[in-house]
Amino acid sequence: MTKKTVIAAVLLACLALAPRAWAVDEKTSTSPPDAKNQKDNNNTKTLEAKIKSNRVFLKAAEKVVRNAKSGEAGSYFKKAQGLFDEAMTHYERGERQFALEDISESTRMAIYAITLSTSPEDSIREAIIEEEMLINAEHEHQQKKRLIAKGTAEVEIFIEAAERLLKDKPNKESAKRIDATKKLLLKAKESAAENLYDDALWAIDEAYGLATHSVKDIKQSQGEIITFPKIKFHNEDERFAYELKKNDTYIFFAEQTIKENDKEGTRFFLKAMATRFDALIAHQNRDISQAVEKIISSTSLMIKAIQAPPGK
């Protein structure tokens, strides 16, 4: 029996042990949500359905693993339980996407545990370990690609802001740094295209440092000071404070670049400010997770405002 066949058979067997839970999930996920909050309600119900299913699945897996008395299977089952606990923590904080990811990982770990319990073959065990390594590597690559895309957009914003400021008051040293920043940004893009993600992230970090340093120099030469806080936070309140300062920075750049006749830029700017207001209200109500989500969204909109074509 092949690995995929074993996993499929085990999964079907476990699902058969919990028909009521799955019936409830299906009913829950198809109930008509309020039209105004349709997307949020659908996401929440999908998550709740997965939580219920995963909980029952773990109970069924526990029985199989306990009877098998396999150390490796037990290790994967503990990972499944730990991921379920993490998912519930994210769920309670309102972090639905993180909760969904952890629930999916919990189910995958439980499937591995059951497969190892029911098939002692070395080839199956090696295939599971190999597959997990490949999946973890893919997750890491996707995360790095997101960081590269995010960093690239931010560096481009700083370059554009610096070049606009230099038009008003030239600064040779800052101009040199911006040229070096552009070269690093190009290197980052080339490395990313070749899947050299670590090299790309290094170039992005260097470019970000040069770009922000240039803007600081320009503003200081004009008698103004601007700071760029570093990412150092240990809880959601600190994270919100960091994201709020970052939002302030982009508001400054937007105010420098957007003109009265820039319709698209103005539209994004106003939407960003409205979202920022929602973030401040959420923070005042102590819904910190929602506040962080809103302020990050505001910053993304502010970046779009700055990048919008002028005069349109």
N, C-alpha and C positions, 0 to 999 in steps of 0.2 A: 504494500500500500504506500503511495507517495505521500510526501509531507502535506501537500494541499488537500489530498483526500482525507487524511487523518484529521486535519484542522476542521474541514467542513463537516465531517461526520460528528466530531465532538461538539462543535458549536450547535448543530441541529439538535443533538441530544440534550444539551443544556437548555436550549430554548423550549424544548418539549416539557421540561420539568417545571416551567413557569408560564403556562398559557394564560392564566388570569392576569398576570402582570402586563403581558404584552397586549392583551385585549384592552385593558384600562389605558395603556399608553396610546393606543391607536385612537380610542375615543377621545382622549384628552387633546391629542394633537389636531383633531379635525373639528373641534368645537369652534363656532364662529366668533372671532374676536371683535372688539369694538373697532369701528372703521378708523378712528383717529389714531389709535395706537396699534394698528394691525401688525406692523413689522415687529415691534417690540414684543407684543403678545405671542406672536408665532415663534420668535426666537426663544422666549421664556418657556413656552409649552414644549418645544422641541427638546430643550435642555432638561426640563423636568421629566419628560418621557424617558430620555436616555439615562437619567439618574435612577429612576425606578427600575428600568431594565437591567442596568449594570449591577444594582444592589442584589437583585434576584440571581443574576448570573454569577456573582461572586459567591453567593451561598451555595449554589450548585457546584461551582468549581472547588470550593473548600472541601466538600464531601469527597470528590474524586481525588484530590491531592492528599487528603488525610489518609485515605485507604491505600494509596500508592506508596507512601512513606519514601518519597524521593527528595533528596536534598536540593537538587537543582529545581525541581518543580516547586518545592516550598519557597525557594528564593524568589522565583518569578511571581508566585502568588502574593508574597509579602509586598513586592513592588506594586502589584495590582491594587492591594489594599491601601498602600500609601498614596497612590495616585488618586484613588477614590476620595480619601480624606482631604487631599489637596484640592480636588475639584469642589468638595463641599465648602471648603474655606473660601474659594473664589466665588462660589455661588452666593454665599452669605454676604460677601462684600459687593455683590452686583457685577462681578467681573465675568460675564457670561462666556466670552470667547475663550478665556483661560480655562474656565470650568469645562467647556465642551472638549477642549483639547486634552485635558487630563482624564476625562471620562473615556474618551476614545483610546487613550494610551492604557488606561486601566483594563479595558476590555481586551486589548491586544496582549497585555501581559498575562491575563487570566487564561486566554486561549493557549499561549505558550505553556503555561503551567499544566493545563489539562493534557495538552499534546505530549509533554514529557512524561506525564503520569501514565498515559495509556500506551505509549510506544517507547520501549527501552532501547530501540535501535540507535546506534551511534550516528548513523547518517542523518536521522531525523533531528537529533540533538545539535549536530554541527550545522545543519541547514537553518535551524531556528536562530542560533547564535549569529550566523552569517547574515541572515535577513535583518536581525535587529541592528547589527552594525551598519548595514547599508541604509536602513531607515534613519538611524541616528545621524549618519553622515549627511543624508539629504536634508534633514531638519536643520542641521548646522549651516549647510550651504544656503538654504532659503533665508535663514536669519541674517546671514552675512550679506546676502543680496539686498535685503530690506534696509540694512544699516548703510550700505553703500549708496542706495538710491536716496535715502533720507539725507545722508551727509553731502552728497553731490548737490542736491537742491539747495541746501543751506549755504554751502560754499559759493554757489553761483549767485545767491542773493547778496552775500557780503561783497563779492567782486563787483557786482553791478552798483551797489550802494557806494563803494569806494571810488569807482570810476566817475560817478556823478559828482561826488564831493570834490574830486581832484579837478574837475572842470572849473569849479568855482575858485579853487585855490590850489595850484600845483604843489606837489611835494615829491621831490625826486626819490627819496628813500622809500616812501610808501608806494610810489609807482613801480620801483624795482621789486618790492615784495609782491605786488599784485601780478607782475609778469611771472615771478617764480611760482606764485599760487596757480596761475593758469597752466603752467607746465606740469605741476604736480597733479592738477585736476585731470589733465589729458592723460598722464601716466596712469592715474586711477581708473579712468574709463577703459584704457587699453588693457590693463591688468584684469579688470572685471570681464571684459570681452573674451579673454583667454582663460577665464575661470580661476584666475590667481587671486582669490578673494582676500587673503591675508595681505598681499602686496597692495591691493586696491584700498583696503581699510587703512593701512599705514599711510599711503599717499593722501587719503582723504583727511586723516587726522593732522598731518603736516600742513596741508593746504588750509584747513580750517584755522589752525593756529596763526599762519601767516596773514590770512585775510582779516581776521579779527584784530590782530596787532596793527595792521595797516589802518584800519578804520579808527582805532584808538588814537594812533599818531595824528591822523588827519583832524579828528575832533579836538584833540589837545592843542594842536597848532592853531585852531580857531577859537581857543579859549573855552572849550567845552570838554567834558569828561564823560565817557561811556564805559561801562563795565560789562563783562561777559561771565556770568557765574558758572562754576564748574559743577558737574553732576556728582553731588555728594548728599545722599539722603538715606535715612534709615526707616522712615515711615511715610505714610501717605500725605501727612501734613507738610513734611519737608519736600516731598516730591511736588506737591501743588505749588509751594512757594517758589521752587526752581522753575517750574513751567510758567508761572505767572511772570517772573522776571524775564524769561525768554520771550514771552508774549509781548512784554513791554518793549523789548529790543526791536522786535519786528514791527510794532506799531510806529516806533521812531523811524525806521527805514521806509515804511509805507508813507508816512507823512512827508518824508523828504522826496519821494519819487512820484507819487500820484498827483496829477494836476487836476484842475477843475473839469477839464473836458475829457478826462479819461473815464468814460462811462463804465466800462467793464471793471476797471480797477476800483472805482468808487463803489460799485455794487458789491464786490467781494469784501471791500473794506468795511462797509456798513454791516454786512452779514457777519463778518468776523467780530465786530464790536458787539453785536447783539448776542452772539454766542459767548463772548467773554462775560457779558452781563449775566447770562444764565449760569456760567461757571461760578461767579461770585455769589449769586443767590444760593446755589447748591452748597457752596462752602459755608455760607452763613447758616444754612440749615443742617450742617454737619454731615452732609452726604458727600464725603470726601472723594470717594471713587468716581461719582458722577461729576464732581467738580474738576477732577484731573482730566477726565475724558473730554469735558466741554472745553477746557482751556487749551488742550492739545488740538482739538478741532478748530478752535479760534485761530491758533497759530498757523495751521495748515491753510485756512482761508486767507489769512493775511499774506502768506507766501504767494498764493494765487493772485492776490490783489497787486502785489509788487511785480509779478511776472506778466501781468496782463499787458497786451499791446497798447502803447500810448495812443491817445486820441480816438479810441474806439469804445 
